[in-house]
Amino acid sequence: MNKLSMFSRRGFIAAATAVAVSTAAFGAMDAKAAEIDEIHFVIPGGAGGGWDGTARGTGEALTKSGLVGTASYENMSGGGGGKAIAYMIEAADRLDNTLMVNSTPIIVRSLTGVFPQSFRDLTPIAAVVAEYAAFAVPADSPYQSFTDVVDAVKADPSSVKFGGGSVRGGMDHIVAAYAVQQGGGDAKQVKYIPYDAGGKAIAGLLSGETEVLSTGLGELLELAKAGQVRILAVTSKEQ
């Protein structure tokens, strides 16, 4: 497996300004756990993706521990996360105990002006995931290493389609383009197919719509163990 020394995909839960009450409640959770009857997670992508898994895993942990009574979830796809972010900010006054799970893309896309709002309009309250990005191919793919993928892109960019669970210009796309560039290829020549969250991106890979999947390592481990995919590279310094 190749190692690509880049940056980790760091997940964090961000809440709108009006959820400062929830922030305070979480800070005093040990003393006032009984007061948190319910929390609601807004997930800015479809089911089966990394954000979806993070939200549901966090909610399950909180409810099983007894710190929270119940947890509910709302998938809100659109605009590469922009729809959910706008909802959190614009409806802040009525979103008590509502949290949104997000990660690096909220910063990248805010800085590039994709969102009219800024990540500074949200309040990060907890870091719950630190994950590396990874590249995978179907088990029967002719590509045996990420070097093979880069060589194929150099020879014929249209022959290699990368898939990912984020929009063009999102993290999965950026990671793929940067990795190809690091291998000596042209980042602008990377053909990227966006899907609504990781679940659909995985389905696209297994159905043959794409040749390579760019996503979080955690989304690939079980598939790799089941023999459905092979992980060619991760963005860690060490394997």
C-alpha positions as CSV (number, residue, x, y, z in Angstrom):
1,M,0.0,0.0,0.0
2,N,1.3,3.4,-0.9
3,K,1.7,6.1,1.7
4,L,0.9,9.7,0.7
5,S,2.1,12.2,3.3
6,M,-0.6,14.9,3.2
7,F,-3.2,16.0,5.7
8,S,-5.7,14.1,7.8
9,R,-9.5,14.5,7.3
10,R,-10.4,15.9,10.7
11,G,-14.1,15.6,11.7
12,F,-15.7,17.9,14.2
13,I,-19.2,18.7,15.4
14,A,-20.2,22.3,14.7
15,A,-23.2,24.1,16.0
16,A,-24.8,27.4,15.1
17,T,-24.4,30.4,17.3
18,A,-27.7,29.9,19.0
19,V,-26.6,26.5,20.2
20,A,-24.3,28.1,22.7
21,V,-26.8,26.8,25.2
22,S,-26.0,23.3,24.0
23,T,-22.3,24.0,24.2
24,A,-22.7,25.1,27.8
25,A,-24.8,22.0,28.5
26,F,-22.1,19.7,27.1
27,G,-19.5,21.5,29.1
28,A,-21.4,20.7,32.3
29,M,-22.6,17.3,31.2
30,D,-21.4,15.4,34.2
31,A,-23.4,17.5,36.6
32,K,-26.5,18.1,34.4
33,A,-26.7,15.0,32.2
34,A,-30.4,14.5,33.1
35,E,-31.3,17.9,31.6
36,I,-30.2,16.7,28.1
37,D,-33.3,14.8,27.0
38,E,-32.6,14.9,23.3
39,I,-30.1,16.0,20.7
40,H,-30.7,16.3,17.0
41,F,-28.0,15.9,14.4
42,V,-28.1,17.7,11.0
43,I,-26.0,15.7,8.5
44,P,-24.9,17.7,5.4
45,G,-24.9,14.6,3.2
46,G,-26.6,11.4,2.3
47,A,-26.9,8.2,4.2
48,G,-23.8,5.9,4.4
49,G,-21.2,8.6,4.2
50,G,-18.5,9.6,6.7
51,W,-20.5,12.4,8.2
52,D,-23.6,10.2,8.5
53,G,-21.6,7.5,10.3
54,T,-19.9,10.0,12.6
55,A,-23.2,11.6,13.6
56,R,-24.9,8.2,14.3
57,G,-21.9,6.8,16.1
58,T,-21.7,9.8,18.3
59,G,-25.4,9.8,19.0
60,E,-25.3,6.1,19.9
61,A,-22.4,6.5,22.2
62,L,-24.1,9.4,24.0
63,T,-27.4,7.6,24.5
64,K,-25.8,4.3,25.5
65,S,-23.7,6.1,28.1
66,G,-26.8,7.7,29.6
67,L,-25.6,11.3,29.0
68,V,-28.4,11.9,26.5
69,G,-31.9,10.6,26.5
70,T,-32.5,10.2,22.7
71,A,-30.7,11.2,19.5
72,S,-32.4,11.9,16.2
73,Y,-30.8,12.5,12.8
74,E,-31.6,14.5,9.6
75,N,-29.8,14.0,6.3
76,M,-29.7,17.4,4.5
77,S,-27.9,17.1,1.2
78,G,-27.3,20.0,-1.1
79,G,-24.7,22.4,-2.2
80,G,-21.8,20.4,-1.0
81,G,-22.9,20.9,2.6
82,G,-24.0,24.5,2.0
83,K,-27.7,23.8,2.5
84,A,-27.2,22.3,5.9
85,I,-24.7,25.1,6.9
86,A,-27.2,27.8,5.8
87,Y,-30.0,26.1,7.7
88,M,-27.9,26.0,10.9
89,I,-27.1,29.7,10.7
90,E,-30.4,31.1,9.4
91,A,-32.6,29.0,11.7
92,A,-30.3,29.2,14.7
93,D,-32.9,30.8,17.0
94,R,-35.1,27.6,16.9
95,L,-32.4,24.9,16.8
96,D,-31.8,24.2,20.5
97,N,-29.8,21.1,21.1
98,T,-29.2,20.7,17.4
99,L,-25.7,19.8,16.2
100,M,-24.1,19.5,12.7
101,V,-21.3,17.2,11.9
102,N,-18.8,18.5,9.4
103,S,-15.1,18.4,8.7
104,T,-12.3,20.1,6.7
105,P,-14.5,20.9,3.7
106,I,-16.5,23.5,5.7
107,I,-13.2,25.5,6.0
108,V,-11.9,24.9,2.5
109,R,-15.2,25.8,0.8
110,S,-15.7,28.8,3.0
111,L,-12.2,30.2,2.2
112,T,-12.8,29.7,-1.5
113,G,-16.1,31.6,-1.3
114,V,-18.4,28.7,-2.2
115,F,-20.6,29.3,0.8
116,P,-22.1,32.8,1.4
117,Q,-21.7,32.0,5.1
118,S,-18.4,31.3,6.8
119,F,-17.2,28.6,9.1
120,R,-16.7,31.4,11.5
121,D,-20.5,31.7,11.8
122,L,-20.5,28.3,13.5
123,T,-19.1,27.2,16.9
124,P,-17.0,24.0,17.0
125,I,-17.7,22.2,20.2
126,A,-16.0,18.8,19.9
127,A,-13.5,17.0,17.8
128,V,-14.6,13.4,17.5
129,V,-12.8,11.9,14.4
130,A,-9.3,12.2,13.0
131,E,-9.2,10.2,9.8
132,Y,-6.8,9.7,6.9
133,A,-8.0,9.8,3.3
134,A,-7.5,6.7,1.2
135,F,-7.8,5.4,-2.4
136,A,-9.4,2.1,-3.2
137,V,-10.1,0.1,-6.3
138,P,-12.4,-3.0,-6.9
139,A,-10.8,-6.2,-6.0
140,D,-10.4,-7.2,-9.6
141,S,-9.0,-3.9,-10.8
142,P,-5.8,-4.0,-12.9
143,Y,-4.3,-1.3,-10.8
144,Q,-1.9,-2.8,-8.3
145,S,-0.6,0.5,-6.8
146,F,-1.4,4.1,-6.8
147,T,1.6,4.6,-9.1
148,D,-0.3,2.5,-11.7
149,V,-3.2,4.9,-11.3
150,V,-1.1,8.0,-11.8
151,D,0.7,6.4,-14.8
152,A,-2.8,5.7,-16.4
153,V,-3.9,9.3,-15.8
154,K,-0.7,10.6,-17.4
155,A,-1.2,8.3,-20.4
156,D,-4.9,9.0,-20.9
157,P,-6.7,11.2,-18.3
158,S,-10.2,10.1,-19.5
159,S,-9.4,6.5,-18.8
160,V,-9.5,6.9,-15.0
161,K,-12.5,8.2,-13.2
162,F,-12.2,9.0,-9.5
163,G,-15.3,8.9,-7.4
164,G,-16.0,10.5,-4.1
165,G,-18.8,11.3,-1.7
166,S,-18.3,15.1,-2.0
167,V,-18.9,17.7,-4.7
168,R,-16.3,18.8,-7.2
169,G,-13.9,21.0,-5.4
170,G,-14.7,19.2,-2.2
171,M,-12.2,17.2,0.0
172,D,-12.4,13.9,-1.9
173,H,-11.7,15.7,-5.2
174,I,-8.9,17.9,-3.7
175,V,-7.2,14.8,-2.2
176,A,-7.3,12.9,-5.5
177,A,-6.0,15.9,-7.6
178,Y,-3.2,16.6,-5.1
179,A,-2.1,13.0,-5.0
180,V,-2.0,12.7,-8.7
181,Q,0.0,16.0,-8.8
182,Q,2.4,14.6,-6.2
183,G,3.0,11.6,-8.5
184,G,4.0,13.8,-11.4
185,G,0.6,14.1,-13.1
186,D,-1.6,17.1,-13.9
187,A,-4.1,17.8,-11.2
188,K,-6.4,19.6,-13.6
189,Q,-6.7,16.4,-15.7
190,V,-8.2,14.4,-12.9
191,K,-11.7,13.2,-13.9
192,Y,-13.8,13.3,-10.8
193,I,-17.4,12.0,-10.4
194,P,-19.2,13.4,-7.3
195,Y,-21.7,11.4,-5.3
196,D,-24.1,12.2,-2.5
197,A,-22.0,10.8,0.4
198,G,-19.7,7.9,0.6
199,G,-22.3,5.1,0.4
200,K,-23.3,6.1,-3.1
201,A,-19.6,6.6,-4.1
202,I,-18.8,3.1,-2.9
203,A,-21.8,1.8,-5.0
204,G,-20.4,3.7,-8.0
205,L,-17.0,2.0,-7.6
206,L,-18.4,-1.5,-7.2
207,S,-20.8,-1.1,-10.2
208,G,-18.0,0.1,-12.5
209,E,-19.0,3.7,-12.8
210,T,-15.6,4.8,-11.5
211,E,-12.2,3.1,-11.4
212,V,-10.9,4.6,-8.2
213,L,-12.6,5.8,-5.0
214,S,-11.3,8.7,-2.9
215,T,-12.7,8.7,0.6
216,G,-12.0,8.3,4.3
217,L,-10.0,5.3,5.3
218,G,-12.7,4.3,7.8
219,E,-15.3,3.8,5.0
220,L,-13.0,1.3,3.3
221,L,-11.8,-1.0,6.0
222,E,-14.8,-3.4,6.2
223,L,-15.0,-3.5,2.4
224,A,-11.3,-4.4,2.2
225,K,-11.8,-7.1,4.9
226,A,-14.7,-8.5,2.9
227,G,-12.5,-8.7,-0.2
228,Q,-14.6,-6.2,-2.2
229,V,-12.0,-3.6,-2.6
230,R,-8.2,-3.1,-2.4
231,I,-6.8,-0.1,-0.7
232,L,-4.0,1.3,-2.8
233,A,-2.8,4.3,-0.7
234,V,-3.5,6.3,2.4
235,T,-2.4,9.8,3.3
236,S,-0.5,8.8,6.4
237,K,3.2,9.1,7.0
238,E,3.4,5.5,8.1
239,Q,1.5,2.4,6.9
